[in-house]
Amino acid sequence: MIERELTVRNQAGIHTRPASMIVQTASQFDADVFLQRDNYEINGKSVIGVMTLAAEQGATLTLIVEGRDEEAAADALEDLFEDGFGEEL
């Protein structure tokens, strides 16, 4: 199991497009992907779940990944957050 702290860097936070990018990326892997915010945990492969986090710029989320390709999944998701989902930082 891999656990990492991720910070939302883009100005608009996690709205529909970043949520979709998270789900699309997570769904490429067999590993289970979860995101936590303030003890609220959601499935990282669910757009509705990711949207319910209401994560604004500066919010810190905990990424939890478990499965045979967990390292690759965690790296890919961390890269999305670091890049600000391709939006203005």
N, C-alpha and C positions, 0 to 999 in steps of 0.2 A: 504494500500500500504506500502511495506517495501522497504527501500533504504539503501544499505550498500556499503562501500568502500572495494574493494578487491585488493590485491597486488599479482601479478604473482611472485611466489617464485622459481619455478624450473628454472634451468639454460638454458634450450632450449626454454623457453617461451611457448606460446600457438601455438603449431604446430598441425598436423593432429590428433594425438592420444588424447591430452588433449581437443581439440575442440570436438572430438567425445564423450569424457567422459562428457563434459559439456552438450551437446545436449541430450545424453542418460539420464542423471540425470534430466535435466529440463523437459524432455518429460514424466517422471513418474508422473508429477503433473498436475493438471488441471489449476493451476495459469498461468497467462501470465508472461513470463520471458524476460527481456531485459537487455542488457549490453551496457554501454556507455563508450566511450573514446574520450576525447577532443570534446565534443558536437556531436559526431557521435554515433547514437543509432542503435543497431541491435537486431533482434529477437534471443533470447538465445536458441531457439529450431531449429535453422538453422545452419548446419555445415558451409555452405558457408559464412553466416553472421558472425559467430564467427571467422572464418579464416581471414576475411577482417579487423579485428581489428589489426592484426599484432602486438600482444602484446608480447613484449620481457620481460625477467626477470627484475623485478623492476617496471614494468608498473602498474599503478593504474587504475582500472576499477570501474565503478559504477554499481552495481547490483540493478535492479528495479524489484520487484515481486509484482503482484497483483492478488488476487483471493482467493477462500475459503481455500486453503491449502498453502497460501503464506509463512507462518512461517516455515513449514516443508521444503518447496522448498528452501527458502533462507538459512536455516541451512545446508541442504545437499550440496548446491553449495558452501557455504562458507567453509565447511569441505574439499571439493575437492581442493580448492585454498590453504588452510592452509597446506594440506598434500603434496603440490607440485605435485599433480596428480600422486603420487606414484613414482616420479622420484627423482633424486639426487638434493638436494637443494644447 
